[in-house]
């Protein structure tokens, strides 16, 4: 990643939110596709050395993405994203939860509301993700689980995929 690309990670404990704002060396439609198509998500949506596998995905309002992040030893961490509103190439909103392979939500781990917005910055795209938790303790739990480091590592994998897809670096 070029050092001059925008990257902000802001924890707002008063409002139980995390805001991740990140610039990418690609146009908005391609970055949108990387966030909304399982065959692309599977190539980047987990911090190295983990990989991602999609069990099922329907990117539509009322649809879902059921996936696992997989360690090299085969241990799987399942997640379920339920899509709420979608305005193609501009934004989507979703509810995100930890789950099991059957899609049952793990009530012991925090759920969150996500608003993911895509904007242009010259030839680049900026993605702003605002994640809202029900409580300060939920926010602190995901921070302590390594959310910032995980997001940085995951978004670096997206950078690598975009270089492969566009040839820009």
C-alpha positions as CSV (number, residue, x, y, z in Angstrom):
1,X,0.0,0.0,0.0
2,X,1.3,3.5,-0.8
3,X,1.8,5.4,2.4
4,X,-0.1,8.4,1.2
5,X,-3.4,6.5,1.0
6,X,-6.0,7.5,3.6
7,X,-6.5,5.2,6.5
8,X,-8.4,6.1,9.6
9,X,-9.5,3.8,12.5
10,X,-11.6,5.7,15.0
11,X,-13.1,4.2,18.2
12,X,-15.9,6.4,19.5
13,X,-16.7,5.1,23.0
14,X,-19.4,7.7,23.6
15,X,-21.4,6.3,20.7
16,X,-20.2,2.7,20.7
17,X,-18.9,3.0,17.1
18,X,-15.8,2.1,15.1
19,X,-15.2,4.1,12.0
20,X,-12.8,2.7,9.4
21,X,-12.1,5.0,6.5
22,X,-9.7,3.6,3.8
23,X,-8.6,4.7,0.4
24,X,-7.9,2.2,-2.4
25,X,-5.9,2.4,-5.7
26,X,-8.9,1.4,-7.8
27,X,-12.2,2.8,-9.0
28,X,-15.3,2.7,-7.0
29,X,-17.2,0.0,-9.1
30,X,-14.3,-2.4,-8.7
31,X,-13.9,-1.8,-5.0
32,X,-17.7,-2.2,-4.7
33,X,-17.5,-5.6,-6.5
34,X,-14.7,-6.7,-4.1
35,X,-17.1,-6.1,-1.2
36,X,-20.2,-7.6,-2.7
37,X,-19.3,-10.6,-4.7
38,X,-18.3,-13.8,-2.9
39,X,-15.7,-14.9,-5.4
40,X,-13.8,-11.7,-4.7
41,X,-14.6,-11.5,-0.9
42,X,-13.1,-15.0,-0.6
43,X,-9.8,-13.7,-1.9
44,X,-9.3,-11.0,0.8
45,X,-11.8,-10.9,3.7
46,X,-9.6,-12.3,6.5
47,X,-6.4,-11.3,8.0
48,X,-3.4,-13.3,6.8
49,X,-2.7,-16.2,7.3
50,X,-6.4,-16.9,7.5
51,X,-8.5,-17.4,4.3
52,X,-12.2,-17.0,3.7
53,X,-14.8,-19.4,2.3
54,X,-18.3,-18.6,1.5
55,X,-21.0,-21.1,2.3
56,X,-23.8,-19.0,0.8
57,X,-24.4,-15.4,-0.3
58,X,-27.3,-13.5,-1.7
59,X,-26.3,-9.8,-2.0
60,X,-29.7,-8.2,-2.0
61,X,-31.9,-6.4,0.5
62,X,-33.0,-9.1,3.0
63,X,-30.2,-11.4,1.7
64,X,-27.1,-12.6,3.6
65,X,-23.5,-13.7,3.4
66,X,-22.6,-16.8,5.5
67,X,-18.9,-17.4,5.5
68,X,-15.9,-18.7,7.5
69,X,-12.5,-17.4,8.2
70,X,-10.2,-20.4,8.2
71,X,-6.9,-20.8,9.9
72,X,-4.1,-22.8,8.1
73,X,-4.8,-25.7,10.5
74,X,-8.4,-25.8,9.4
75,X,-10.1,-24.1,12.4
76,X,-13.1,-22.1,11.2
77,X,-14.6,-18.9,12.6
78,X,-18.1,-18.4,11.1
79,X,-19.9,-15.2,10.5
80,X,-23.3,-14.1,9.2
81,X,-23.9,-10.8,7.5
82,X,-27.6,-9.9,6.9
83,X,-28.0,-7.2,4.2
84,X,-30.6,-4.4,5.0
85,X,-30.4,-1.6,2.5
86,X,-28.4,-1.5,-0.7
87,X,-27.8,1.4,-3.0
88,X,-25.4,-0.1,-5.7
89,X,-21.9,1.4,-5.9
90,X,-22.8,4.0,-3.1
91,X,-23.6,2.1,0.1
92,X,-25.1,-0.8,1.9
93,X,-26.2,-1.5,5.5
94,X,-26.0,-4.8,7.2
95,X,-26.2,-6.6,10.6
96,X,-23.1,-8.6,11.3
97,X,-22.8,-11.5,13.8
98,X,-20.6,-14.4,14.8
99,X,-22.3,-17.7,14.0
100,X,-21.7,-21.4,13.6
101,X,-21.5,-23.4,10.4
102,X,-25.3,-23.9,10.4
103,X,-25.9,-20.1,10.6
104,X,-27.0,-20.0,14.2
105,X,-26.0,-16.7,15.7
106,X,-23.6,-16.8,18.7
107,X,-25.4,-14.7,21.3
108,X,-22.3,-14.6,23.5
109,X,-20.4,-12.5,21.0
110,X,-21.2,-8.9,19.9
111,X,-23.5,-8.2,17.0
112,X,-23.1,-4.9,15.1
113,X,-24.8,-2.7,12.6
114,X,-22.6,-1.8,9.6
115,X,-23.0,1.2,7.2
116,X,-20.5,0.8,4.3
117,X,-20.2,3.9,2.0
118,X,-18.2,4.1,-1.2
119,X,-17.0,7.4,-2.6
120,X,-14.6,8.7,-5.3
121,X,-11.3,10.4,-4.5
122,X,-9.8,11.3,-7.9
123,X,-9.1,7.9,-9.6
124,X,-9.3,6.1,-6.2
125,X,-12.2,4.9,-4.1
126,X,-12.7,5.6,-0.4
127,X,-14.6,3.1,1.7
128,X,-16.0,4.3,5.0
129,X,-17.3,1.6,7.3
130,X,-19.2,2.7,10.5
131,X,-19.8,-0.2,12.9
132,X,-22.2,0.4,15.7
133,X,-22.4,-1.9,18.8
134,X,-25.2,-2.2,21.3
135,X,-23.0,-1.3,24.2
136,X,-19.6,0.0,25.2
137,X,-18.7,-3.4,26.6
138,X,-19.4,-4.9,23.1
139,X,-17.2,-2.3,21.5
140,X,-14.4,-2.9,23.9
141,X,-14.7,-6.7,23.4
142,X,-14.1,-6.5,19.7
143,X,-11.2,-4.0,20.2
144,X,-9.7,-6.4,22.7
145,X,-10.2,-9.3,20.2
146,X,-7.9,-7.4,17.8
147,X,-10.3,-5.6,15.5
148,X,-7.9,-2.8,14.5
149,X,-5.0,-5.1,13.6
150,X,-7.4,-7.5,11.9
151,X,-8.9,-4.8,9.8
152,X,-5.4,-3.4,8.8
153,X,-4.2,-6.9,7.8
154,X,-7.5,-7.7,5.9
155,X,-7.5,-4.4,4.0
156,X,-3.8,-5.0,3.0
157,X,-5.0,-8.2,1.4
158,X,-7.6,-6.2,-0.5
159,X,-4.8,-3.9,-1.7
160,X,-3.0,-6.9,-3.1
161,X,-6.1,-8.2,-4.9
162,X,-6.7,-4.8,-6.4
163,X,-3.1,-4.6,-7.7
164,X,-3.7,-8.0,-9.3
165,X,-7.0,-6.9,-10.8
166,X,-5.9,-3.5,-12.0
167,X,-2.1,-3.5,-12.4
168,X,-2.0,-0.3,-10.4
169,X,0.4,-0.1,-7.4
